[in-house]
Amino acid sequence: MIKDGIILVTGGSRGIGAASAIMLAERGHRVVVTDIKPERPTDAPASVIVWPDCFDVAREDIVSAGVEAIEKTHGPITGLVNAAGVFGKMHSLDRIRMENWDREVNIDLRGTFLVARTVGVRMAARKHGAIVNVASVAGMTSGPIHAYTAAKAGVIQLTLSMAGEWGRAGVRVNAVSPGFTRTVALQAGIDSGAMSEERLTRNAAMGRLVQPSEVAEAIVWLLSPMSSAITGVNLPVDAGFLAGSTWDSYWGLPNSDGKIHGKTR
Ligand SMILES: NC(=O)c1ccc[n+]([C@@H]2O[C@H](COP(=O)([O-])OP(=O)(O)OC[C@H]3O[C@@H](n4cnc5c(N)ncnc54)[C@H](O)[C@@H]3O)[C@@H](O)[C@H]2O)c1
């Protein structure tokens, strides 16, 4: 494990960022979480440091000054989890409002780039570091969340080009692409009836949502020397969403008993 410096987690107050910060801290890392709304993640060990200032990943001035101040206060960043993000709003193409487009692309793509570049340049100068960008299966598929899918496809592409840029400088850059993940925010959407768990899971080969801790496990592994020869990859953590999505065009996904829609094949 990279235990000689700190691990910076953006969007670490909640969700996948929070789950990653907690897991990293429990495994002995020094973790600093940042967020646009800084809060101690629920159930975080006392060792997790919450950076108290607003850290809006879409703001270049805030990211530059923030990264400098964090390193000055807590030491060099040797691992970065780029988890800050906002979900896409569902719209038909003709109804997309450009302020929504700009917000999603600014946070999900531009923000991921800004933080990865600012931290990665410092890691490359020190010849050491690992970055994990949180993309999405939405960046590899089609859906009525047009800005979000484009932004996440951009994150996957950026991961590849950053891996090429900094490979010889000792910095690895990888992405994880979660499928639908049962964060507090997603669960609230299900509970309110705005989202349907059946719909969210029907195309996943494993027939279920992903847990935030399952995404965190992949992130922790990609930051660790266990993945020392891996850079530029995009690892889906999706309970088989990508594997299962096309089966509905054929005969559908089989249940645990091998039957499809209650019938033997
Ligand atoms: N939950 C899912 O189903 C799912 C699936 C695929 C990908 N993702 C991606 O995972 C990442 C984390 O999402 P999550 O589900 O944990 O969401 P979440 O809403 O639970 O957490 C996101 C965190 O990012 C913070 N944030 C939002 N805008 C920010 C900004 N401009 N600067 C800094 N922080 C900001 C929020 O305050 C929040 O704490 C996102 O990039 C999201 O696109 C989530």
The ligand as an SDF file (V2000), in Angstrom:
LIG
                    3D

 44 48  0  0  0  0  0  0  0  0999 V2000
  -24.1710    5.8960   -7.1960 N   0  0  0  0  0  0  0  0  0  0  0  0
  -24.1490    5.4120   -8.4400 C   0  0  0  0  0  0  0  0  0  0  0  0
  -25.0540    4.6460   -8.8400 O   0  0  0  0  0  0  0  0  0  0  0  0
  -23.0220    5.7820   -9.3760 C   0  0  0  0  0  0  0  0  0  0  0  0
  -22.8860    5.0120  -10.5460 C   0  0  0  0  0  0  0  0  0  0  0  0
  -21.8630    5.3100  -11.4250 C   0  0  0  0  0  0  0  0  0  0  0  0
  -20.9760    6.3440  -11.1420 C   0  0  0  0  0  0  0  0  0  0  0  0
  -21.1380    7.0790  -10.0140 N   0  0  0  0  0  0  0  0  0  0  0  0
  -20.1700    8.1600   -9.7810 C   0  0  0  0  0  0  0  0  0  0  0  0
  -19.5720    8.0060   -8.5160 O   0  0  0  0  0  0  0  0  0  0  0  0
  -19.1490    9.2830   -8.0510 C   0  0  0  0  0  0  0  0  0  0  0  0
  -19.6770    9.4670   -6.6410 C   0  0  0  0  0  0  0  0  0  0  0  0
  -21.1000    9.4680   -6.7090 O   0  0  0  0  0  0  0  0  0  0  0  0
  -22.0080    9.0070   -5.4940 P   0  0  0  0  0  0  0  0  0  0  0  0
  -23.0250    8.0820   -6.0350 O   0  0  0  0  0  0  0  0  0  0  0  0
  -21.1690    8.5910   -4.3570 O   0  0  0  0  0  0  0  0  0  0  0  0
  -22.7660   10.3870   -5.2200 O   0  0  0  0  0  0  0  0  0  0  0  0
  -23.0780   11.1760   -3.8720 P   0  0  0  0  0  0  0  0  0  0  0  0
  -24.0130   12.2640   -4.2820 O   0  0  0  0  0  0  0  0  0  0  0  0
  -23.4770   10.2600   -2.7920 O   0  0  0  0  0  0  0  0  0  0  0  0
  -21.6550   11.8190   -3.4990 O   0  0  0  0  0  0  0  0  0  0  0  0
  -21.0450   12.7570   -4.3310 C   0  0  0  0  0  0  0  0  0  0  0  0
  -20.2430   13.7340   -3.4800 C   0  0  0  0  0  0  0  0  0  0  0  0
  -19.6310   14.6870   -4.3810 O   0  0  0  0  0  0  0  0  0  0  0  0
  -19.8050   15.9670   -3.8300 C   0  0  0  0  0  0  0  0  0  0  0  0
  -19.7590   16.9890   -4.8840 N   0  0  0  0  0  0  0  0  0  0  0  0
  -20.7240   17.3070   -5.7780 C   0  0  0  0  0  0  0  0  0  0  0  0
  -20.3140   18.3200   -6.5570 N   0  0  0  0  0  0  0  0  0  0  0  0
  -19.0580   18.6270   -6.1520 C   0  0  0  0  0  0  0  0  0  0  0  0
  -18.1120   19.6050   -6.5750 C   0  0  0  0  0  0  0  0  0  0  0  0
  -18.3750   20.4790   -7.5530 N   0  0  0  0  0  0  0  0  0  0  0  0
  -16.9080   19.6390   -5.9530 N   0  0  0  0  0  0  0  0  0  0  0  0
  -16.6370   18.7840   -4.9300 C   0  0  0  0  0  0  0  0  0  0  0  0
  -17.5050   17.8620   -4.4680 N   0  0  0  0  0  0  0  0  0  0  0  0
  -18.7080   17.7950   -5.0870 C   0  0  0  0  0  0  0  0  0  0  0  0
  -21.1390   15.9320   -3.1060 C   0  0  0  0  0  0  0  0  0  0  0  0
  -21.2530   16.9600   -2.1350 O   0  0  0  0  0  0  0  0  0  0  0  0
  -21.1250   14.5210   -2.5050 C   0  0  0  0  0  0  0  0  0  0  0  0
  -20.5410   14.5180   -1.2070 O   0  0  0  0  0  0  0  0  0  0  0  0
  -19.7020   10.3120   -9.0440 C   0  0  0  0  0  0  0  0  0  0  0  0
  -18.6860   10.6750   -9.9420 O   0  0  0  0  0  0  0  0  0  0  0  0
  -20.7910    9.5440   -9.7550 C   0  0  0  0  0  0  0  0  0  0  0  0
  -21.0070   10.0250  -11.0590 O   0  0  0  0  0  0  0  0  0  0  0  0
  -22.1320    6.8180   -9.1130 C   0  0  0  0  0  0  0  0  0  0  0  0
  1  2  1  0
  2  3  2  0
  2  4  1  0
  4  5  1  0
  4 44  2  0
  5  6  2  0
  6  7  1  0
  7  8  2  0
  8  9  1  0
  8 44  1  0
  9 10  1  0
  9 42  1  0
 10 11  1  0
 11 12  1  0
 11 40  1  0
 12 13  1  0
 13 14  1  0
 14 15  2  0
 14 16  1  0
 14 17  1  0
 17 18  1  0
 18 19  2  0
 18 20  1  0
 18 21  1  0
 21 22  1  0
 22 23  1  0
 23 24  1  0
 23 38  1  0
 24 25  1  0
 25 26  1  0
 25 36  1  0
 26 27  1  0
 26 35  1  0
 27 28  2  0
 28 29  1  0
 29 30  1  0
 29 35  2  0
 30 31  1  0
 30 32  2  0
 32 33  1  0
 33 34  2  0
 34 35  1  0
 36 37  1  0
 36 38  1  0
 38 39  1  0
 40 41  1  0
 40 42  1  0
 42 43  1  0
M  CHG  2   8   1  16  -1
M  END
$$$$
